[in-house]
Amino acid sequence: MTISSRDEIEVGQALRRYVSARAHGRTHPEYARLTSISAAGGDLAAWVGTSEVEARGRCDGRDFYQVRRPGLPWCQWLGLDTCIAGDHALQAFFELHATEPHHWQRLLHEVSRGKGKALREWRQRGRQAITHLTRQAEIGPDVRLPSDLADEFAVPGKGMRSLRKSFDVV
């Protein structure tokens, strides 16, 4: 699969918006309402995101519309743009490296420094995780492949301060 530089730029921008939304806890609104904004040159009309409760009530005669369409794919964080939600490598990376809400802040700093670099690195690390899990499933549950994590430190007598741990056990 070859990705053109234009597609990579668009996915990089979507990645930054996705991580920013996750870091700040902002989900994409499923409904929108029409509102008027007073500006120096006159009144402007704009669609503003709103909740389902307000849209169902149809309060004050305002115009509402449903952004989310039944039958179409939907991303909780980007709305109709599902390029990040459909990327299995990125989702695998996020499952491993963004387990807590505060981890999204660190990822936001990384993606803000360089969208393209973050996209390439995160996809690569996600593919490595998927490959590792696939190989592990093929081998079977009895054999453990070497991991990037420090599994050897969990066993007494291995790793740093191994002498101290071995004496504690005896």
Steps between C-alpha positions, in 0.01 A plus 500: 500500500659824390393822661551826315651793684170689477312213667769478766467873572121468532529197729765685704263792549217262595738329744577831669128583527428150633770512769402856595136398542599198709740707713233760576211252524297664221278263308361598160138623526240283331258792455534862394280809530486819299592814688563859403816683594518879507813628334622849412369467144162350590350170608651167401337158519700204625440136593605423859531154654234409754375211707235246408272624779494855364455381142215265588322779687520734198515790743406856403421421138871459410607289205680176588652224296656165581868487404527126558323304230368149567690240302814709451817440702549738794799591713418621850784755485506612131144442386463389139879493449589141588853481359656474849235268645543265203880486521572179690868579555423836662223352713737226620755768592238697692386187687855442618621854565190694604353292779441797733335836417818695580699303240311687226668826608843349432382370163360845419843656561662242271251547217517880533878491447470299179183348355671304226772362723250401770275335242783290355646400838165418660388293203828309505474430873138394459591262218777353717250437780252334261778285351618399846148398604445310175823304545411433863159361396660278234753353742247434773446605860772274643793685337566866577681714247751759625323822588597864498376518856713403798346159568832370630484737796185333630692179583709512820872466438493664157573854388617790716581419863471131426719406796280691739184334369658155511601552863149621586352182358734265693 
